[in-house]
């Protein structure tokens, strides 16, 4: 069985750079991510949640952050992605007053422990 190795800092920078370049056209090509995300959202119907703070980990263009904001209108949604281009796209195209944006590595989030009620992560 192949062992998974941690992603190096150099690899992460390359990933972030490539996703930044693709930010404006990403949603048009992200068919699998959208299908998986829709299924995750559907599963939320089975769970009784009233979160005040939601972390969308690997939020990309903010596609699902919008859906989370609609589903939980009283919650703050923190869009977090390693790609600055994706975060900037989400800020410009999908920003709402209860959404905040953070460009950060999901392995090392600068977030206080126990400050998030719910983490949504799609195809990370």
N, C-alpha and C positions, 0 to 999 in steps of 0.2 A: 504494500500500500504506500502510495506517495505521501510524504509528509509535507504539510503546508509550512512554508517559511514566512517569517514576518516580512512585510514590505519595507524596503529600505527608504530612507529619506529621499534619496535621489529618484527612486521609482515613484514615490508619492508626488514629488515636484513635477515629474514628467506627466503623471496622470492629471494633476491639477491643471497644468499648462494645456494639455490636449482637450480637457473638458471645457476650459475657458474659451478656447478657439471655437468650440462647437456650440456654445451656449445659445446663440440665436436660432439655430436650426435643430437643436437637440430634441425638442418635443415631437417634431415631425418624424423622427427616426426611432423614438423610444417606445415602440409598440409593446414589447415584452414588459418593460418597466411599468407602463400604464395598465396593462392587464393585471399584473401582480398587485399593483397599488389599489386598483379597483376592488380586487378580491379582499385585500386587507381592510379596506373601508367597509365592505359588506359585513365582514366578521365583527366589526365594532358594534353592529346592531345587536349582537348577542351579549354584549358586555355593558353593564350599567356603569357609566363613568360620568363624573362631573369635574373634569380637570380644570385647574386654573392656569397651569403652565404646561405646554406641550412642546417637546423637542422633536422637530422633524430632522432626523439625522441623515445626512446625505441628501438634503432637500433639492439639490440641483436647481432647476429653474423655478422652483416654488409651485409646481403643478399641483401637488397634493396638499401643500400648505393652505391653499385657497379652500380646498374641500374640507380640511380640518377646521378652518375658521368658520365655515358655514355650519358644520356639524356641531361645533362647540363655540357659539358666538361670544360667550363670556370669557373664554380662555385666551391667553396670550400664546402665540405660536412663535417659537424661536427656530428660524430657518438656519440650518448649519450645514456648510459644505466646505470641502477642502479647496474647491475651485473658486477663485475670486471672480472670474468671469460669470460663473453660474449665480453667485450671490448678487453681483451687480445687475444681472439680467432680472432676477427675481425682484430686486428693489425697484427697478424701473417699470417693469411690466405687471407685476402681481402684488405690488405693495398695498397693504391696508393698515389702518391705525393700530391694530392689535397684533401686527406681525413685526418681528425684529429679525435682523440678519447678522450672522456671525460667520466669518471665514475662518475655519479652524479644522485641524486634523481630528477626526472622530475618535482617534485613539488617545488624544490628549486634550480633552475639552476644558477650557477655562471656566468651568461652571461649578458653583458651590454644591457640595453634596446635599442630597435630599431637597433640592430646589425645583425638581422636575416631577410632575405628576404622571406623565405619560410620554413614552418614546415611540414615535412612528419611524420605522426604518424600512425602506423599500429597496430591495435588490442591492444592498450594501455588501 
